[in-house]
Amino acid sequence: MTDVFQKYDGQNSETRAVDYLQTQLQCCGVQNYTDWARTTWYSSHNNTVPTSCCRANSTGCTGRPDQPDLLYTQGCEAKLDQLLQDVLSYAMLVILAFAIIKFFGILSVCVITCRRSRNDYQPLYA
């Protein structure tokens, strides 16, 4: 993830992905917004972070790190990790539900088959 942020140039598809990630997850940088200070983007754009780090409701945000109240301060790595954990947790619950349904289906078939076998048996009376 750090490499993608390092290659940020405001033009390529990786840049658009970073902007989308920061906007949707409301985050900035890898660990936090100060990570941008170690990128070429920061030094080549008057020591500012991308505007995708600006809070949605903030007006007049220019990406200056000395105005942290206008920026998302939490890093994207932790937020993305949490999002993936949430999605995987839901996926595991769905898989478990299907496994339980399948188990009861197989159990029902076994019970029906065993009862049918017993009902077909006729005792012989001598």
Phi, psi and omega per residue, in radians:
M1 nan -0.648 -3.140
T2 -1.071 -0.673 -3.139
D3 -1.078 -0.692 -3.140
V4 -1.131 -0.725 3.110
F5 -1.162 -0.631 3.116
Q6 -1.140 -0.591 -3.103
K7 -1.506 0.040 -3.112
Y8 -1.037 2.194 3.131
D9 -2.326 0.004 3.125
G10 1.473 0.021 -3.035
Q11 -2.167 -0.770 -2.947
N12 -1.442 3.109 -3.093
S13 -1.193 -0.555 3.079
E14 -1.118 -0.636 3.096
T15 -1.098 -0.788 3.120
R16 -1.105 -0.628 3.107
A17 -1.142 -0.738 3.108
V18 -1.118 -0.787 3.116
D19 -1.048 -0.770 3.134
Y20 -1.097 -0.782 3.138
L21 -1.054 -0.831 -3.116
Q22 -1.139 -0.652 -3.136
T23 -1.241 -0.835 -3.072
Q24 -1.229 -0.713 -3.117
L25 -1.552 -0.079 -3.122
Q26 0.929 1.024 -3.121
C27 -2.397 3.035 -3.135
C28 -2.660 2.171 -3.134
G29 1.385 -3.095 3.134
V30 -1.435 -1.040 3.104
Q31 -1.602 -0.726 3.054
N32 -2.887 -3.124 -3.029
Y33 -1.132 -0.371 -3.135
T34 -1.254 -0.218 3.094
D35 -1.064 -0.490 -3.117
W36 -1.131 -0.385 -3.130
A37 -1.113 -0.331 -3.133
R38 -1.718 0.268 -3.118
T39 -1.940 2.802 3.093
T40 -1.224 -0.515 3.100
W41 -1.002 -0.812 -3.070
Y42 -1.039 -0.865 -3.093
S43 -1.258 -0.519 -3.116
S44 -1.528 -0.081 3.137
H45 -2.188 0.856 3.053
N46 0.958 0.732 3.093
N47 0.953 0.877 3.085
T48 -2.161 2.759 3.033
V49 -1.651 2.834 3.115
P50 -1.057 2.650 -3.121
T51 -1.204 -0.215 3.053
S52 -1.212 -0.194 3.042
C53 -1.451 -0.203 -3.111
C54 -1.272 2.423 3.085
R55 -1.069 2.559 -3.059
A56 -1.087 -0.612 -3.073
N57 -1.657 0.091 -3.112
S58 -1.523 2.392 3.074
T59 -1.929 2.483 3.132
G60 1.407 0.312 3.123
C61 -1.373 2.174 3.129
T62 -1.922 -0.027 -3.130
G63 1.547 0.218 3.117
R64 -1.317 2.233 -3.093
P65 -1.227 -0.192 3.101
D66 -1.432 0.099 3.056
Q67 -2.146 1.127 -3.052
P68 -1.132 -0.340 3.112
D69 -1.211 -0.306 3.112
L70 -1.673 -0.126 -3.061
L71 -1.961 2.706 2.913
Y72 -1.274 2.213 -3.059
T73 -1.756 -0.349 -3.127
Q74 -1.386 2.511 -3.136
G75 -1.300 2.751 -3.094
C76 -1.391 -0.476 -3.093
E77 -1.077 -0.823 -3.139
A78 -1.141 -0.711 -3.136
K79 -1.184 -0.719 3.121
L80 -1.158 -0.701 3.095
D81 -1.055 -0.787 3.124
Q82 -1.114 -0.720 3.118
L83 -1.076 -0.781 3.130
L84 -1.129 -0.695 3.093
Q85 -1.092 -0.723 3.118
D86 -1.103 -0.793 -3.138
V87 -1.109 -0.766 3.141
L88 -1.166 -0.588 3.088
S89 -1.116 -0.783 3.099
Y90 -1.103 -0.706 3.131
A91 -1.095 -0.724 3.114
M92 -1.118 -0.671 3.105
L93 -1.130 -0.711 3.112
V94 -1.136 -0.764 3.119
I95 -1.087 -0.750 3.114
L96 -1.092 -0.729 3.120
A97 -1.082 -0.773 3.105
F98 -1.116 -0.661 3.119
A99 -1.127 -0.713 3.120
I100 -1.144 -0.762 3.114
I101 -1.076 -0.745 3.136
K102 -1.134 -0.711 3.115
F103 -1.043 -0.843 -3.137
F104 -1.174 -0.552 3.053
G105 -1.116 -0.809 3.117
I106 -1.133 -0.726 3.115
L107 -1.065 -0.737 3.118
S108 -1.100 -0.753 3.115
V109 -1.079 -0.731 3.120
C110 -1.106 -0.782 -3.140
V111 -1.101 -0.805 3.140
I112 -1.090 -0.741 3.140
T113 -1.126 -0.751 3.139
C114 -1.145 -0.729 3.125
R115 -1.145 -0.712 -3.139
R116 -1.129 -0.695 3.124
S117 -1.112 -0.720 3.140
R118 -1.199 -0.653 -3.125
N119 -1.228 -0.477 3.118
D120 -1.319 -0.292 -3.102
Y121 -1.376 2.203 3.102
Q122 -2.019 2.092 3.130
P123 -1.190 2.556 3.096
L124 -1.637 2.255 3.105
Y125 -1.858 2.255 -3.121
A126 -1.712 nan nan
